[in-house]
Amino acid sequence: MNAKGLGLLAVVTVAALAATTAVMKQNPSNIASDRRGQVVFPAIETKGAEISSIDFKDGDKSITVERKDGGFVAAGSNYPVKLDVVRDLVITAGSLRFEEAKTSDPTRYADLGLGASAAPGGLDTGKQISIKGAGGALIATFTVGSRDMSVGGPQGGSYLRIGEDAQTWLVRGEVKLPGMKSDWFDNNLAKIEHDKVAKVEISGGDKDALSVASPEAGKELELASIPEGRTANPGSISRMSGIVESLDFQDVRKAGAAPAANARKYVAETRDGLVITMTPVGNAADNWVKIEVASKAEGSAELAKALAAKIDGREFQLPGYQTDMFGWTMNDVSSDQKS
Protein backbone atom coordinates (compact mmCIF):
# COMPACT_ATOMS: atom_id res chain seq x y z
CA MET A 1 0.00 0.00 0.00
CA ASN A 2 1.42 3.43 -0.94
CA ALA A 3 1.10 6.72 0.90
CA LYS A 4 -1.98 7.59 -1.13
CA GLY A 5 -3.62 4.37 0.04
CA LEU A 6 -2.84 5.12 3.67
CA GLY A 7 -4.22 8.61 3.32
CA LEU A 8 -7.39 7.23 1.80
CA LEU A 9 -7.75 4.81 4.72
CA ALA A 10 -7.57 7.70 7.17
CA VAL A 11 -10.03 9.88 5.26
CA VAL A 12 -12.55 7.08 4.71
CA THR A 13 -12.32 6.00 8.34
CA VAL A 14 -12.94 9.48 9.74
CA ALA A 15 -15.76 10.17 7.27
CA ALA A 16 -17.52 6.88 7.99
CA LEU A 17 -17.28 7.31 11.74
CA ALA A 18 -18.51 10.89 11.56
CA ALA A 19 -21.51 9.80 9.50
CA THR A 20 -22.36 7.09 11.99
CA THR A 21 -22.09 9.53 14.88
CA ALA A 22 -24.49 11.92 13.15
CA VAL A 23 -27.07 9.20 12.65
CA MET A 24 -26.82 8.09 16.27
CA LYS A 25 -27.34 11.67 17.50
CA GLN A 26 -30.51 11.97 15.46
CA ASN A 27 -32.04 8.85 16.99
CA PRO A 28 -33.53 9.67 20.43
CA SER A 29 -34.09 5.97 21.20
CA ASN A 30 -30.34 5.67 21.78
CA ILE A 31 -30.31 8.29 24.52
CA ALA A 32 -30.84 6.42 27.76
CA SER A 33 -29.34 5.91 31.17
CA ASP A 34 -25.99 4.24 31.74
CA ARG A 35 -23.74 4.50 28.65
CA ARG A 36 -26.30 3.67 25.96
CA GLY A 37 -25.52 5.39 22.67
CA GLN A 38 -22.02 6.45 23.66
CA VAL A 39 -19.09 5.63 21.38
CA VAL A 40 -17.24 2.58 22.68
CA PHE A 41 -13.82 3.52 21.25
CA PRO A 42 -13.65 7.30 20.63
CA ALA A 43 -9.86 7.13 20.20
CA ILE A 44 -10.31 5.24 16.91
CA GLU A 45 -11.93 8.31 15.36
CA THR A 46 -9.38 10.76 16.71
CA LYS A 47 -6.28 8.58 16.22
CA GLY A 48 -7.29 6.31 13.33
CA ALA A 49 -4.69 7.86 11.03
CA GLU A 50 -1.95 6.97 13.55
CA ILE A 51 -2.59 3.21 13.56
CA SER A 52 0.73 1.35 13.45
CA SER A 53 -0.36 -2.23 14.12
CA ILE A 54 -3.30 -4.53 14.79
CA ASP A 55 -3.07 -7.76 16.79
CA PHE A 56 -5.79 -10.31 16.08
CA LYS A 57 -6.32 -13.68 17.77
CA ASP A 58 -9.08 -16.17 17.06
CA GLY A 59 -8.70 -19.40 19.04
CA ASP A 60 -5.39 -20.94 18.00
CA LYS A 61 -4.97 -18.59 15.02
CA SER A 62 -3.32 -15.19 15.31
CA ILE A 63 -1.84 -12.46 13.15
CA THR A 64 -0.15 -9.14 13.76
CA VAL A 65 -0.58 -6.55 11.02
CA GLU A 66 1.99 -3.74 10.88
CA ARG A 67 2.34 -0.55 8.91
CA LYS A 68 5.62 -0.82 7.05
CA ASP A 69 7.25 0.68 3.95
CA GLY A 70 4.13 2.61 3.03
CA GLY A 71 1.73 -0.31 3.47
CA PHE A 72 0.32 -2.91 5.86
CA VAL A 73 2.01 -6.28 6.13
CA ALA A 74 1.87 -9.40 8.27
CA ALA A 75 4.56 -9.24 10.95
CA GLY A 76 7.39 -11.70 10.44
CA SER A 77 6.68 -12.64 6.83
CA ASN A 78 6.23 -9.03 5.63
CA TYR A 79 3.57 -10.34 3.25
CA PRO A 80 1.10 -7.60 2.20
CA VAL A 81 -2.40 -7.68 3.71
CA LYS A 82 -5.54 -6.32 2.07
CA LEU A 83 -6.27 -2.66 2.68
CA ASP A 84 -10.03 -3.25 2.72
CA VAL A 85 -9.70 -5.79 5.55
CA VAL A 86 -7.81 -3.27 7.72
CA ARG A 87 -10.22 -0.49 6.76
CA ASP A 88 -13.37 -2.52 7.49
CA LEU A 89 -12.06 -3.64 10.89
CA VAL A 90 -11.14 -0.11 11.93
CA ILE A 91 -14.32 1.56 10.69
CA THR A 92 -16.70 -1.00 12.19
CA ALA A 93 -14.86 -1.07 15.54
CA GLY A 94 -14.99 2.72 15.66
CA SER A 95 -18.73 2.66 14.91
CA LEU A 96 -19.67 0.56 17.95
CA ARG A 97 -22.06 2.13 20.48
CA PHE A 98 -22.88 0.94 23.99
CA GLU A 99 -26.31 -0.68 24.35
CA GLU A 100 -26.35 -2.20 27.85
CA ALA A 101 -24.12 -3.75 30.51
CA LYS A 102 -24.04 -7.51 30.84
CA THR A 103 -22.33 -9.95 33.19
CA SER A 104 -18.99 -9.40 34.89
CA ASP A 105 -18.81 -13.05 35.97
CA PRO A 106 -15.98 -14.84 34.07
CA THR A 107 -17.76 -18.18 34.42
CA ARG A 108 -20.49 -16.82 32.14
CA TYR A 109 -18.24 -15.39 29.42
CA ALA A 110 -18.61 -18.47 27.25
CA ASP A 111 -22.39 -17.91 27.17
CA LEU A 112 -21.71 -14.68 25.29
CA GLY A 113 -19.03 -16.13 23.02
CA LEU A 114 -16.33 -14.40 25.08
CA GLY A 115 -14.58 -17.50 26.41
CA ALA A 116 -10.80 -17.76 26.52
CA SER A 117 -10.50 -21.27 25.07
CA ALA A 118 -7.80 -21.74 22.42
CA ALA A 119 -9.66 -24.59 20.78
CA PRO A 120 -9.84 -24.05 17.00
CA GLY A 121 -13.25 -22.98 15.80
CA GLY A 122 -14.78 -22.93 19.27
CA LEU A 123 -18.15 -21.16 19.20
CA ASP A 124 -17.72 -19.85 22.75
CA THR A 125 -14.28 -18.35 22.08
CA GLY A 126 -13.89 -14.59 21.83
CA LYS A 127 -11.89 -12.90 19.09
CA GLN A 128 -9.24 -10.63 20.58
CA ILE A 129 -8.21 -7.40 18.86
CA SER A 130 -5.67 -4.75 19.88
CA ILE A 131 -5.26 -1.60 17.77
CA LYS A 132 -2.05 0.31 18.45
CA GLY A 133 -0.73 3.71 17.48
CA ALA A 134 2.63 5.43 17.50
CA GLY A 135 5.17 3.77 19.76
CA GLY A 136 2.82 0.87 20.42
CA ALA A 137 0.38 2.99 22.45
CA LEU A 138 -3.02 1.31 22.73
CA ILE A 139 -5.83 2.92 20.79
CA ALA A 140 -8.32 0.13 21.53
CA THR A 141 -8.13 -3.40 22.90
CA PHE A 142 -11.15 -5.65 23.18
CA THR A 143 -12.64 -9.12 22.79
CA VAL A 144 -15.59 -9.68 20.45
CA GLY A 145 -18.10 -12.42 21.19
CA SER A 146 -21.41 -13.62 19.76
CA ARG A 147 -23.89 -11.57 17.73
CA ASP A 148 -27.23 -10.51 19.19
CA MET A 149 -29.84 -9.58 16.60
CA SER A 150 -32.32 -8.36 19.22
CA VAL A 151 -30.60 -4.97 19.00
CA GLY A 152 -32.27 -2.77 16.41
CA GLY A 153 -30.68 -1.74 13.15
CA PRO A 154 -29.39 -3.67 10.14
CA GLN A 155 -26.21 -4.79 11.88
CA GLY A 156 -27.77 -5.84 15.18
CA GLY A 157 -25.46 -6.06 18.16
CA SER A 158 -22.44 -7.91 19.54
CA TYR A 159 -21.10 -8.90 22.95
CA LEU A 160 -17.84 -7.27 23.97
CA ARG A 161 -15.19 -7.07 26.66
CA ILE A 162 -12.90 -4.06 26.82
CA GLY A 163 -9.29 -4.80 27.68
CA GLU A 164 -8.96 -6.79 30.91
CA ASP A 165 -12.09 -5.29 32.45
CA ALA A 166 -14.35 -8.04 33.84
CA GLN A 167 -17.45 -6.16 32.69
CA THR A 168 -19.08 -7.34 29.45
CA TRP A 169 -21.30 -5.28 27.19
CA LEU A 170 -23.93 -5.65 24.53
CA VAL A 171 -22.97 -3.08 21.91
CA ARG A 172 -24.76 -1.85 18.83
CA GLY A 173 -22.92 -2.82 15.64
CA GLU A 174 -20.60 -5.56 14.41
CA VAL A 175 -16.83 -5.62 13.97
CA LYS A 176 -16.16 -6.88 10.46
CA LEU A 177 -13.43 -9.51 10.74
CA PRO A 178 -11.92 -11.99 8.28
CA GLY A 179 -13.53 -15.41 8.44
CA MET A 180 -10.25 -17.25 7.84
CA LYS A 181 -6.57 -16.43 8.20
CA SER A 182 -6.17 -16.46 4.43
CA ASP A 183 -8.79 -13.69 4.11
CA TRP A 184 -6.22 -11.17 5.32
CA PHE A 185 -4.26 -11.70 2.10
CA ASP A 186 -4.66 -11.83 -1.64
CA ASN A 187 -3.81 -15.49 -1.19
CA ASN A 188 -3.52 -16.60 -4.80
CA LEU A 189 0.12 -16.86 -5.82
CA ALA A 190 -0.48 -17.89 -9.43
CA LYS A 191 -3.10 -19.15 -11.86
CA ILE A 192 -2.01 -21.41 -14.72
CA GLU A 193 -4.35 -22.65 -17.41
CA HIS A 194 -4.87 -26.42 -17.33
CA ASP A 195 -3.62 -26.91 -20.88
CA LYS A 196 -0.37 -25.08 -20.10
CA VAL A 197 0.73 -27.67 -17.52
CA ALA A 198 3.09 -29.94 -19.45
CA LYS A 199 4.57 -32.13 -16.73
CA VAL A 200 4.30 -32.92 -13.02
CA GLU A 201 6.67 -35.08 -10.99
CA ILE A 202 6.58 -36.18 -7.34
CA SER A 203 9.75 -37.86 -6.16
CA GLY A 204 12.09 -38.45 -3.23
CA GLY A 205 11.47 -39.47 0.35
CA ASP A 206 12.10 -43.17 -0.32
CA LYS A 207 8.76 -43.57 -2.12
CA ASP A 208 7.66 -44.25 -5.68
CA ALA A 209 8.53 -41.54 -8.19
CA LEU A 210 5.40 -40.41 -9.99
CA SER A 211 5.43 -38.61 -13.32
CA VAL A 212 2.61 -37.36 -15.51
CA ALA A 213 3.05 -35.49 -18.77
CA SER A 214 1.04 -34.15 -21.67
CA PRO A 215 2.56 -34.98 -25.07
CA GLU A 216 1.20 -31.81 -26.70
CA ALA A 217 -1.22 -28.94 -26.20
CA GLY A 218 -4.79 -30.17 -26.07
CA LYS A 219 -3.79 -33.57 -24.68
CA GLU A 220 -4.46 -34.58 -21.08
CA LEU A 221 -1.68 -35.54 -18.69
CA GLU A 222 -0.76 -39.21 -18.83
CA LEU A 223 0.77 -41.33 -16.08
CA ALA A 224 4.19 -42.77 -16.90
CA SER A 225 5.52 -46.22 -15.95
CA ILE A 226 2.19 -47.80 -15.00
CA PRO A 227 2.79 -51.32 -13.65
CA GLU A 228 1.33 -54.16 -15.67
CA GLY A 229 -2.24 -54.94 -14.65
CA ARG A 230 -2.99 -51.42 -13.39
CA THR A 231 -4.68 -48.37 -14.92
CA ALA A 232 -4.36 -44.66 -14.15
CA ASN A 233 -6.98 -42.87 -12.03
CA PRO A 234 -8.01 -39.74 -14.00
CA GLY A 235 -9.18 -37.93 -10.85
CA SER A 236 -5.81 -38.32 -9.15
CA ILE A 237 -3.94 -37.23 -12.28
CA SER A 238 -6.11 -34.13 -12.47
CA ARG A 239 -5.35 -33.26 -8.84
CA MET A 240 -1.62 -33.43 -9.51
CA SER A 241 -1.85 -30.49 -11.91
CA GLY A 242 -4.71 -28.71 -10.11
CA ILE A 243 -2.48 -27.53 -7.27
CA VAL A 244 -0.60 -25.12 -9.59
CA GLU A 245 -3.58 -24.24 -11.77
CA SER A 246 -4.77 -22.15 -8.80
CA LEU A 247 -1.93 -21.91 -6.31
CA ASP A 248 -3.66 -20.65 -3.15
CA PHE A 249 -2.29 -20.58 0.39
CA GLN A 250 -3.90 -20.54 3.82
CA ASP A 251 -1.09 -18.90 5.79
CA VAL A 252 2.38 -17.46 5.26
CA ARG A 253 5.44 -17.13 7.48
CA LYS A 254 9.11 -16.23 7.31
CA ALA A 255 11.25 -19.05 5.95
CA GLY A 256 12.92 -21.22 8.57
CA ALA A 257 15.31 -24.15 8.36
CA ALA A 258 15.90 -25.70 4.95
CA PRO A 259 13.87 -28.81 4.04
CA ALA A 260 15.40 -32.20 4.78
CA ALA A 261 17.86 -33.38 2.14
CA ASN A 262 15.72 -36.42 1.34
CA ALA A 263 12.41 -34.54 1.45
CA ARG A 264 9.85 -35.45 -1.17
CA LYS A 265 9.47 -32.83 -3.89
CA TYR A 266 6.64 -31.76 -6.16
CA VAL A 267 7.75 -30.23 -9.46
CA ALA A 268 5.41 -28.82 -12.12
CA GLU A 269 6.56 -27.50 -15.49
CA THR A 270 4.55 -25.47 -17.98
CA ARG A 271 4.80 -25.46 -21.75
CA ASP A 272 6.45 -22.03 -21.71
CA GLY A 273 9.18 -23.12 -19.32
CA LEU A 274 7.95 -22.09 -15.86
CA VAL A 275 9.11 -24.55 -13.19
CA ILE A 276 7.45 -24.56 -9.74
CA THR A 277 8.97 -26.73 -7.01
CA MET A 278 7.30 -27.37 -3.64
CA THR A 279 9.01 -29.12 -0.75
CA PRO A 280 7.41 -29.88 2.65
CA VAL A 281 9.08 -28.22 5.66
CA GLY A 282 8.70 -29.03 9.35
CA ASN A 283 5.97 -31.45 10.38
CA ALA A 284 4.37 -32.69 7.16
CA ALA A 285 0.98 -32.84 8.89
CA ASP A 286 1.05 -29.04 9.27
CA ASN A 287 1.06 -28.61 5.47
CA TRP A 288 3.84 -26.01 5.23
CA VAL A 289 5.93 -25.93 2.07
CA LYS A 290 8.87 -24.08 0.60
CA ILE A 291 8.13 -22.90 -2.94
CA GLU A 292 10.80 -22.24 -5.54
CA VAL A 293 10.38 -20.95 -9.06
CA ALA A 294 12.56 -20.92 -12.18
CA SER A 295 12.17 -20.08 -15.84
CA LYS A 296 13.61 -22.13 -18.71
CA ALA A 297 12.37 -19.85 -21.49
CA GLU A 298 11.69 -16.18 -22.19
CA GLY A 299 7.94 -16.80 -22.35
CA SER A 300 7.76 -17.53 -18.62
CA ALA A 301 10.42 -15.09 -17.38
CA GLU A 302 8.00 -12.33 -16.38
CA LEU A 303 5.68 -14.65 -14.45
CA ALA A 304 8.64 -16.30 -12.74
CA LYS A 305 9.93 -12.89 -11.62
CA ALA A 306 6.52 -11.87 -10.26
CA LEU A 307 6.07 -15.16 -8.42
CA ALA A 308 9.59 -15.02 -6.96
CA ALA A 309 8.80 -11.61 -5.44
CA LYS A 310 5.91 -13.18 -3.53
CA ILE A 311 7.62 -16.37 -2.35
CA ASP A 312 11.28 -15.55 -1.71
CA GLY A 313 12.17 -15.78 1.99
CA ARG A 314 8.76 -17.22 2.91
CA GLU A 315 6.99 -20.51 3.53
CA PHE A 316 3.34 -21.18 2.79
CA GLN A 317 0.69 -23.36 4.37
CA LEU A 318 -1.41 -25.10 1.74
CA PRO A 319 -4.72 -26.95 2.15
CA GLY A 320 -4.28 -30.48 3.45
CA TYR A 321 -6.18 -31.97 0.51
CA GLN A 322 -3.36 -30.67 -1.71
CA THR A 323 -0.29 -31.50 0.34
CA ASP A 324 -1.48 -35.06 0.96
CA MET A 325 -0.51 -35.86 -2.63
CA PHE A 326 3.15 -35.27 -1.80
CA GLY A 327 3.03 -38.65 -0.05
CA TRP A 328 1.31 -40.50 -2.87
CA THR A 329 2.68 -43.66 -4.38
CA MET A 330 1.68 -45.56 -7.52
CA ASN A 331 -1.19 -47.14 -5.59
CA ASP A 332 -2.74 -43.68 -5.11
CA VAL A 333 -2.76 -42.75 -8.78
CA SER A 334 -3.63 -46.11 -10.31
CA SER A 335 -5.85 -49.11 -9.63
CA ASP A 336 -6.11 -52.76 -10.64
CA GLN A 337 -7.55 -53.28 -14.10
CA LYS A 338 -10.93 -54.92 -14.19
CA SER A 339 -10.85 -58.34 -15.80
C-alpha positions in Angstrom: 0.0 0.0 0.0 1.4 3.4 -0.9 1.1 6.7 0.9 -2.0 7.6 -1.1 -3.6 4.4 0.0 -2.8 5.1 3.7 -4.2 8.6 3.3 -7.4 7.2 1.8 -7.8 4.8 4.7 -7.6 7.7 7.2 -10.0 9.9 5.3 -12.5 7.1 4.7 -12.3 6.0 8.3 -12.9 9.5 9.7 -15.8 10.2 7.3 -17.5 6.9 8.0 -17.3 7.3 11.7 -18.5 10.9 11.6 -21.5 9.8 9.5 -22.4 7.1 12.0 -22.1 9.5 14.9 -24.5 11.9 13.2 -27.1 9.2 12.7 -26.8 8.1 16.3 -27.3 11.7 17.5 -30.5 12.0 15.5 -32.0 8.9 17.0 -33.5 9.7 20.4 -34.1 6.0 21.2 -30.3 5.7 21.8 -30.3 8.3 24.5 -30.8 6.4 27.8 -29.3 5.9 31.2 -26.0 4.2 31.7 -23.7 4.5 28.6 -26.3 3.7 26.0 -25.5 5.4 22.7 -22.0 6.5 23.7 -19.1 5.6 21.4 -17.2 2.6 22.7 -13.8 3.5 21.3 -13.6 7.3 20.6 -9.9 7.1 20.2 -10.3 5.2 16.9 -11.9 8.3 15.4 -9.4 10.8 16.7 -6.3 8.6 16.2 -7.3 6.3 13.3 -4.7 7.9 11.0 -1.9 7.0 13.6 -2.6 3.2 13.6 0.7 1.4 13.4 -0.4 -2.2 14.1 -3.3 -4.5 14.8 -3.1 -7.8 16.8 -5.8 -10.3 16.1 -6.3 -13.7 17.8 -9.1 -16.2 17.1 -8.7 -19.4 19.0 -5.4 -20.9 18.0 -5.0 -18.6 15.0 -3.3 -15.2 15.3 -1.8 -12.5 13.2 -0.2 -9.1 13.8 -0.6 -6.5 11.0 2.0 -3.7 10.9 2.3 -0.5 8.9 5.6 -0.8 7.1 7.2 0.7 4.0 4.1 2.6 3.0 1.7 -0.3 3.5 0.3 -2.9 5.9 2.0 -6.3 6.1 1.9 -9.4 8.3 4.6 -9.2 10.9 7.4 -11.7 10.4 6.7 -12.6 6.8 6.2 -9.0 5.6 3.6 -10.3 3.3 1.1 -7.6 2.2 -2.4 -7.7 3.7 -5.5 -6.3 2.1 -6.3 -2.7 2.7 -10.0 -3.2 2.7 -9.7 -5.8 5.6 -7.8 -3.3 7.7 -10.2 -0.5 6.8 -13.4 -2.5 7.5 -12.1 -3.6 10.9 -11.1 -0.1 11.9 -14.3 1.6 10.7 -16.7 -1.0 12.2 -14.9 -1.1 15.5 -15.0 2.7 15.7 -18.7 2.7 14.9 -19.7 0.6 17.9 -22.1 2.1 20.5 -22.9 0.9 24.0 -26.3 -0.7 24.4 -26.4 -2.2 27.9 -24.1 -3.8 30.5 -24.0 -7.5 30.8 -22.3 -10.0 33.2 -19.0 -9.4 34.9 -18.8 -13.1 36.0 -16.0 -14.8 34.1 -17.8 -18.2 34.4 -20.5 -16.8 32.1 -18.2 -15.4 29.4 -18.6 -18.5 27.3 -22.4 -17.9 27.2 -21.7 -14.7 25.3 -19.0 -16.1 23.0 -16.3 -14.4 25.1 -14.6 -17.5 26.4 -10.8 -17.8 26.5 -10.5 -21.3 25.1 -7.8 -21.7 22.4 -9.7 -24.6 20.8 -9.8 -24.0 17.0 -13.3 -23.0 15.8 -14.8 -22.9 19.3 -18.2 -21.2 19.2 -17.7 -19.9 22.7 -14.3 -18.4 22.1 -13.9 -14.6 21.8 -11.9 -12.9 19.1 -9.2 -10.6 20.6 -8.2 -7.4 18.9 -5.7 -4.7 19.9 -5.3 -1.6 17.8 -2.1 0.3 18.5 -0.7 3.7 17.5 2.6 5.4 17.5 5.2 3.8 19.8 2.8 0.9 20.4 0.4 3.0 22.4 -3.0 1.3 22.7 -5.8 2.9 20.8 -8.3 0.1 21.5 -8.1 -3.4 22.9 -11.2 -5.6 23.2 -12.6 -9.1 22.8 -15.6 -9.7 20.4 -18.1 -12.4 21.2 -21.4 -13.6 19.8 -23.9 -11.6 17.7 -27.2 -10.5 19.2 -29.8 -9.6 16.6 -32.3 -8.4 19.2 -30.6 -5.0 19.0 -32.3 -2.8 16.4 -30.7 -1.7 13.1 -29.4 -3.7 10.1 -26.2 -4.8 11.9 -27.8 -5.8 15.2 -25.5 -6.1 18.2 -22.4 -7.9 19.5 -21.1 -8.9 22.9 -17.8 -7.3 24.0 -15.2 -7.1 26.7 -12.9 -4.1 26.8 -9.3 -4.8 27.7 -9.0 -6.8 30.9 -12.1 -5.3 32.4 -14.3 -8.0 33.8 -17.5 -6.2 32.7 -19.1 -7.3 29.5 -21.3 -5.3 27.2 -23.9 -5.6 24.5 -23.0 -3.1 21.9 -24.8 -1.8 18.8 -22.9 -2.8 15.6 -20.6 -5.6 14.4 -16.8 -5.6 14.0 -16.2 -6.9 10.5 -13.4 -9.5 10.7 -11.9 -12.0 8.3 -13.5 -15.4 8.4 -10.2 -17.3 7.8 -6.6 -16.4 8.2 -6.2 -16.5 4.4 -8.8 -13.7 4.1 -6.2 -11.2 5.3 -4.3 -11.7 2.1 -4.7 -11.8 -1.6 -3.8 -15.5 -1.2 -3.5 -16.6 -4.8 0.1 -16.9 -5.8 -0.5 -17.9 -9.4 -3.1 -19.1 -11.9 -2.0 -21.4 -14.7 -4.4 -22.6 -17.4 -4.9 -26.4 -17.3 -3.6 -26.9 -20.9 -0.4 -25.1 -20.1 0.7 -27.7 -17.5 3.1 -29.9 -19.5 4.6 -32.1 -16.7 4.3 -32.9 -13.0 6.7 -35.1 -11.0 6.6 -36.2 -7.3 9.7 -37.9 -6.2 12.1 -38.4 -3.2 11.5 -39.5 0.3 12.1 -43.2 -0.3 8.8 -43.6 -2.1 7.7 -44.2 -5.7 8.5 -41.5 -8.2 5.4 -40.4 -10.0 5.4 -38.6 -13.3 2.6 -37.4 -15.5 3.0 -35.5 -18.8 1.0 -34.2 -21.7 2.6 -35.0 -25.1 1.2 -31.8 -26.7 -1.2 -28.9 -26.2 -4.8 -30.2 -26.1 -3.8 -33.6 -24.7 -4.5 -34.6 -21.1 -1.7 -35.5 -18.7 -0.8 -39.2 -18.8 0.8 -41.3 -16.1 4.2 -42.8 -16.9 5.5 -46.2 -15.9 2.2 -47.8 -15.0 2.8 -51.3 -13.7 1.3 -54.2 -15.7 -2.2 -54.9 -14.7 -3.0 -51.4 -13.4 -4.7 -48.4 -14.9 -4.4 -44.7 -14.2 -7.0 -42.9 -12.0 -8.0 -39.7 -14.0 -9.2 -37.9 -10.8 -5.8 -38.3 -9.2 -3.9 -37.2 -12.3 -6.1 -34.1 -12.5 -5.4 -33.3 -8.8 -1.6 -33.4 -9.5 -1.8 -30.5 -11.9 -4.7 -28.7 -10.1 -2.5 -27.5 -7.3 -0.6 -25.1 -9.6 -3.6 -24.2 -11.8 -4.8 -22.1 -8.8 -1.9 -21.9 -6.3 -3.7 -20.6 -3.2 -2.3 -20.6 0.4 -3.9 -20.5 3.8 -1.1 -18.9 5.8 2.4 -17.5 5.3 5.4 -17.1 7.5 9.1 -16.2 7.3 11.3 -19.1 5.9 12.9 -21.2 8.6 15.3 -24.2 8.4 15.9 -25.7 4.9 13.9 -28.8 4.0 15.4 -32.2 4.8 17.9 -33.4 2.1 15.7 -36.4 1.3 12.4 -34.5 1.4 9.8 -35.4 -1.2 9.5 -32.8 -3.9 6.6 -31.8 -6.2 7.8 -30.2 -9.5 5.4 -28.8 -12.1 6.6 -27.5 -15.5 4.5 -25.5 -18.0 4.8 -25.5 -21.8 6.4 -22.0 -21.7 9.2 -23.1 -19.3 8.0 -22.1 -15.9 9.1 -24.6 -13.2 7.4 -24.6 -9.7 9.0 -26.7 -7.0 7.3 -27.4 -3.6 9.0 -29.1 -0.7 7.4 -29.9 2.7 9.1 -28.2 5.7 8.7 -29.0 9.3 6.0 -31.5 10.4 4.4 -32.7 7.2 1.0 -32.8 8.9 1.1 -29.0 9.3 1.1 -28.6 5.5 3.8 -26.0 5.2 5.9 -25.9 2.1 8.9 -24.1 0.6 8.1 -22.9 -2.9 10.8 -22.2 -5.5 10.4 -20.9 -9.1 12.6 -20.9 -12.2 12.2 -20.1 -15.8 13.6 -22.1 -18.7 12.4 -19.8 -21.5 11.7 -16.2 -22.2 7.9 -16.8 -22.4 7.8 -17.5 -18.6 10.4 -15.1 -17.4 8.0 -12.3 -16.4 5.7 -14.6 -14.5 8.6 -16.3 -12.7 9.9 -12.9 -11.6 6.5 -11.9 -10.3 6.1 -15.2 -8.4 9.6 -15.0 -7.0 8.8 -11.6 -5.4 5.9 -13.2 -3.5 7.6 -16.4 -2.4 11.3 -15.6 -1.7 12.2 -15.8 2.0 8.8 -17.2 2.9 7.0 -20.5 3.5 3.3 -21.2 2.8 0.7 -23.4 4.4 -1.4 -25.1 1.7 -4.7 -26.9 2.2 -4.3 -30.5 3.4 -6.2 -32.0 0.5 -3.4 -30.7 -1.7 -0.3 -31.5 0.3 -1.5 -35.1 1.0 -0.5 -35.9 -2.6 3.1 -35.3 -1.8 3.0 -38.6 0.0 1.3 -40.5 -2.9 2.7 -43.7 -4.4 1.7 -45.6 -7.5 -1.2 -47.1 -5.6 -2.7 -43.7 -5.1 -2.8 -42.8 -8.8 -3.6 -46.1 -10.3 -5.8 -49.1 -9.6 -6.1 -52.8 -10.6 -7.5 -53.3 -14.1 -10.9 -54.9 -14.2 -10.8 -58.3 -15.8 
